[in-house]
Every structure is written in structure tokens, then in C-alpha cells.
Amino acid sequence: MTPDPQPTRDLLLALLTDAVNVIAHHRRSDRAATPKDLTDAMQWIMADDVISPFSFLNVCDALDLDPARLRARMWIHWGAQPVRFRQPQGLAS
């Protein structure tokens, strides 16, 4: 019997959603995320890690999302990319 992939997809989607929400709340709320939460979310999204099963790139792959496009859309929607993080390849202005 093959395990149901839906709970795994739900977990991966929740992980991605949490990181996006931390950044979104920081950008548009009086109740900003803590600096550590924001830094953790940004570093996770910008990392090019393919080793960790829960890395941003592997999560995007499992959810059939293009990580470069998702990163670009986040920066367009929320403004300029923070200077302290390396810009993804192919997104130079």
C-alpha cells in the first residue's frame, strides 16, 4: 500500500506559507515578526540548499513551484530585496 502523499504536501505547504507570512507581516504590519524570525525566513528562502529535505528549493520542487519565480514575485510584491541576502541568479536588474 502506497502512503498518501497529501499529508506530506500539506506539511510542505505549511512550511512555505509560514515563511511567506513572517515576511509579509514584517512588511505590512505594526506587529512585525521578531528579527530572528524574519532573518530565519529570509535565509531559508534565499538558501540554495538542496541537501536538506525541507530546504526551500526542495519544498518548491515537491510542490511543483519554480523557486526563482517565487523569489522574484516576493521581491516585486514586497519591494526591494534586503541588501544582506544574495540575489538569486537570473534576477539581476
KOLKOLMAR-949583 format. One line per 4 residues: number of its first residue (from 1); their letters; for each residue y, z, x of C-alpha. Coordinates in Angstrom, 3 decimals, always signed. Example, Ala and Ser with C-alpha at 12.3 -4.5 7.8 and 13.67 -1.06 7.14 Angstrom:
! KOLKOLMAR-949583
1> AS> -4.500/+7.800/+12.300; -1.060/+7.140/+13.670
//
This chain:
! KOLKOLMAR-949583
1> MTPD> +0.000/+0.000/+0.000; +3.389/-1.016/+1.393; +6.118/+1.631/+1.274; +9.086/+0.976/-0.996
5> PQPT> +11.979/-0.277/+1.195; +14.641/+0.774/-1.333; +14.971/+4.425/-0.193; +15.481/+3.226/+3.394
9> RDLL> +18.109/+0.700/+2.295; +19.804/+3.411/+0.234; +19.913/+5.690/+3.283; +21.359/+2.968/+5.498
13> LALL> +23.930/+2.033/+2.876; +24.924/+5.707/+2.515; +25.392/+5.961/+6.290; +27.605/+2.881/+6.365
17> TDAV> +29.534/+3.949/+3.267; +30.230/+7.387/+4.743; +31.702/+5.919/+7.933; +33.861/+3.471/+5.983
21> NVIA> +35.037/+6.245/+3.651; +36.011/+8.503/+6.573; +38.214/+5.739/+7.964; +39.603/+4.779/+4.550
25> HHRR> +40.519/+8.367/+3.700; +42.224/+8.765/+7.060; +44.278/+5.623/+6.493; +45.427/+6.301/+2.919
29> SDRA> +45.196/+9.976/+2.111; +47.114/+13.173/+2.604; +43.715/+14.800/+3.145; +42.828/+12.863/+6.267
33> ATPK> +39.453/+13.129/+7.902; +39.214/+15.515/+10.815; +39.992/+13.869/+14.149; +36.355/+14.344/+15.235
37> DLTD> +35.005/+12.737/+12.048; +37.391/+9.820/+12.426; +36.562/+9.366/+16.107; +32.828/+9.555/+15.391
41> AMQW> +33.084/+6.967/+12.600; +35.188/+4.578/+14.688; +32.945/+4.904/+17.737; +29.848/+4.315/+15.610
45> IMAD> +31.344/+1.182/+14.053; +32.615/-0.208/+17.360; +29.497/+0.530/+19.420; +27.329/-2.386/+20.482
49> DVIS> +24.209/-0.189/+20.496; +21.020/-1.944/+19.432; +18.655/+0.756/+20.698; +19.261/+3.456/+18.087
53> PFSF> +17.607/+2.662/+14.741; +20.708/+3.975/+12.968; +23.303/+2.153/+15.078; +25.990/+0.188/+13.243
57> LNVC> +24.524/-3.126/+14.419; +21.002/-2.217/+13.285; +22.249/-0.848/+9.956; +24.162/-4.072/+9.331
61> DALD> +21.114/-6.120/+10.290; +18.883/-4.164/+7.900; +21.427/-4.611/+5.096; +21.910/-8.338/+5.846
65> LDPA> +25.582/-7.819/+6.768; +27.483/-9.557/+9.552; +28.797/-6.694/+11.742; +31.582/-8.751/+13.350
69> RLRA> +32.821/-9.915/+9.969; +32.640/-6.397/+8.532; +34.593/-5.017/+11.507; +37.213/-7.752/+11.155
73> RMWI> +37.608/-7.141/+7.417; +38.074/-3.423/+8.013; +40.825/-4.050/+10.577; +42.561/-6.584/+8.329
77> HWGA> +42.362/-4.270/+5.310; +43.430/-1.087/+7.097; +45.829/-2.510/+9.659; +45.740/-2.874/+13.385
81> QPVR> +42.713/-1.746/+15.298; +43.151/+1.594/+17.092; +44.003/+0.974/+20.721; +41.386/+3.372/+22.087
85> FRQP> +38.474/+1.224/+20.865; +37.368/-2.075/+22.340; +37.932/-5.073/+20.087; +34.730/-6.892/+19.040
89> QGLA> +34.045/-10.211/+20.771; +35.323/-13.247/+18.954; +38.055/-11.357/+17.090; +40.853/-11.647/+19.654
93> S> +44.187/-12.598/+18.168
//
